[in-house]
Amino acid sequence: MKKIVRKGINNDSELWLDWLTRKLNSYEAFKDFASGQNPADVAEKFIEVNSLGISDIFDKFDEEDKDTLDQFQKLTECECHVFRILKKQLEFRNKVTFVDFKKREKVKK
């Protein structure tokens, strides 16, 4: 993974990762979500649509590529957990009612 992040180093990992990033960015996943498909189904459809390109990539995969894929999978899982935590915090924040005690009128006796 460090090899990909460092500029000026050109390797096969960069090539398949660039290809995958381009394909994912151009894939219209939100249309599938809008039609009621879940993320797993959308991912399966993406793989099916791009199966030839993926097959070509796998023909050239080596151990470094597998390690790179593993590291990016861990990174995306981490990102997913961050999004879940943020969503829970937002939901909790929306449930909390704040009371401004300074604006409360004093009761006369």
ZAFI-678254 format. One line per field, with one value per residue (C-alpha): residue in three letters; residue number from 1; x, y, z. Coordinates in Angstrom, 1 decimal. Layout:
// residues N
aa: ALA | ...
i: NUM | ...
u: X | ...
v: Y | ...
w: Z | ...
// end
This chain:
// residues 109
aa: MET | LYS | LYS | ILE | VAL | ARG | LYS | GLY | ILE | ASN | ASN | ASP | SER | GLU | LEU | TRP | LEU | ASP | TRP | LEU | THR | ARG | LYS | LEU | ASN | SER | TYR | GLU | ALA | PHE | LYS | ASP | PHE | ALA | SER | GLY | GLN | ASN | PRO | ALA | ASP | VAL | ALA | GLU | LYS | PHE | ILE | GLU | VAL | ASN | SER | LEU | GLY | ILE | SER | ASP | ILE | PHE | ASP | LYS | PHE | ASP | GLU | GLU | ASP | LYS | ASP | THR | LEU | ASP | GLN | PHE | GLN | LYS | LEU | THR | GLU | CYS | GLU | CYS | HIS | VAL | PHE | ARG | ILE | LEU | LYS | LYS | GLN | LEU | GLU | PHE | ARG | ASN | LYS | VAL | THR | PHE | VAL | ASP | PHE | LYS | LYS | ARG | GLU | LYS | VAL | LYS | LYS
i: 1 | 2 | 3 | 4 | 5 | 6 | 7 | 8 | 9 | 10 | 11 | 12 | 13 | 14 | 15 | 16 | 17 | 18 | 19 | 20 | 21 | 22 | 23 | 24 | 25 | 26 | 27 | 28 | 29 | 30 | 31 | 32 | 33 | 34 | 35 | 36 | 37 | 38 | 39 | 40 | 41 | 42 | 43 | 44 | 45 | 46 | 47 | 48 | 49 | 50 | 51 | 52 | 53 | 54 | 55 | 56 | 57 | 58 | 59 | 60 | 61 | 62 | 63 | 64 | 65 | 66 | 67 | 68 | 69 | 70 | 71 | 72 | 73 | 74 | 75 | 76 | 77 | 78 | 79 | 80 | 81 | 82 | 83 | 84 | 85 | 86 | 87 | 88 | 89 | 90 | 91 | 92 | 93 | 94 | 95 | 96 | 97 | 98 | 99 | 100 | 101 | 102 | 103 | 104 | 105 | 106 | 107 | 108 | 109
u: 0.0 | 2.8 | 4.1 | 0.8 | 0.7 | 4.2 | 4.3 | 6.6 | 6.4 | 4.6 | 3.5 | 0.8 | -1.1 | -1.6 | -2.9 | -5.6 | -6.5 | -6.8 | -9.0 | -11.2 | -11.5 | -12.5 | -15.1 | -16.6 | -16.8 | -18.6 | -20.9 | -24.5 | -25.0 | -27.5 | -29.9 | -29.8 | -30.3 | -33.3 | -34.9 | -34.7 | -31.6 | -29.4 | -25.6 | -24.7 | -26.9 | -25.4 | -21.9 | -22.8 | -24.2 | -21.0 | -18.9 | -21.1 | -21.0 | -17.2 | -16.4 | -14.2 | -12.0 | -11.8 | -10.8 | -8.0 | -6.8 | -6.8 | -4.6 | -1.9 | -2.4 | 0.6 | 1.2 | 1.7 | -1.6 | -3.3 | -1.8 | -2.9 | -6.4 | -6.5 | -5.3 | -7.9 | -10.6 | -9.6 | -9.6 | -13.1 | -14.4 | -12.9 | -14.6 | -17.9 | -17.6 | -16.8 | -20.0 | -22.0 | -20.6 | -21.3 | -24.8 | -25.5 | -24.1 | -26.3 | -29.4 | -28.6 | -28.0 | -31.4 | -33.1 | -31.7 | -33.7 | -31.8 | -33.4 | -32.2 | -32.7 | -31.8 | -34.9 | -37.1 | -39.4 | -39.2 | -42.3 | -43.6 | -44.7
v: 0.0 | 2.4 | 1.8 | 3.1 | 6.2 | 7.3 | 9.4 | 8.6 | 4.8 | 3.1 | -0.5 | -2.9 | -2.2 | 1.4 | 0.4 | -2.0 | 0.4 | 3.3 | 1.2 | 0.1 | 3.6 | 4.9 | 2.2 | 2.6 | 6.4 | 6.1 | 3.4 | 4.7 | 2.9 | 5.5 | 4.6 | 1.0 | 2.2 | 4.3 | 1.3 | -0.5 | -2.6 | -3.1 | -2.5 | -6.2 | -6.5 | -3.3 | -4.7 | -8.0 | -6.1 | -4.0 | -7.2 | -8.7 | -5.6 | -5.4 | -9.1 | -9.1 | -6.2 | -7.9 | -11.1 | -9.4 | -7.8 | -11.1 | -12.7 | -10.3 | -10.3 | -11.0 | -11.1 | -7.4 | -6.8 | -9.1 | -7.3 | -4.0 | -5.2 | -6.5 | -3.1 | -1.2 | -3.6 | -2.9 | 0.8 | 0.8 | -1.3 | 1.3 | 4.1 | 2.2 | 2.0 | 5.7 | 6.5 | 4.3 | 6.0 | 9.5 | 8.4 | 7.2 | 10.4 | 12.5 | 10.4 | 10.8 | 14.5 | 14.9 | 13.2 | 15.4 | 18.4 | 21.4 | 23.7 | 27.3 | 27.9 | 31.5 | 32.2 | 30.6 | 33.0 | 33.4 | 32.4 | 35.1 | 34.1
w: 0.0 | 0.8 | -2.7 | -4.2 | -2.0 | -2.9 | -6.0 | -8.8 | -8.5 | -11.3 | -10.8 | -11.8 | -8.5 | -9.5 | -12.9 | -11.7 | -8.8 | -11.2 | -13.5 | -10.6 | -9.2 | -12.7 | -13.1 | -9.6 | -10.0 | -13.3 | -12.2 | -11.5 | -8.1 | -6.9 | -9.7 | -8.4 | -4.8 | -5.9 | -7.5 | -4.2 | -4.6 | -1.5 | -1.6 | -1.9 | -5.0 | -6.5 | -5.9 | -7.6 | -10.6 | -10.8 | -10.8 | -13.5 | -15.7 | -15.4 | -15.3 | -18.4 | -17.2 | -13.7 | -15.3 | -17.2 | -14.0 | -12.1 | -14.8 | -13.9 | -10.1 | -7.9 | -4.1 | -3.9 | -5.6 | -3.2 | -0.3 | -1.8 | -2.2 | 1.4 | 2.7 | 0.7 | 1.9 | 5.5 | 4.8 | 3.3 | 6.3 | 8.6 | 6.6 | 6.9 | 10.6 | 10.8 | 8.8 | 11.1 | 14.2 | 12.7 | 11.8 | 15.3 | 16.8 | 14.5 | 15.4 | 19.1 | 18.7 | 17.0 | 19.9 | 22.6 | 23.5 | 24.8 | 27.3 | 27.8 | 31.5 | 31.1 | 29.1 | 31.7 | 33.3 | 37.0 | 38.9 | 41.3 | 44.7
// end
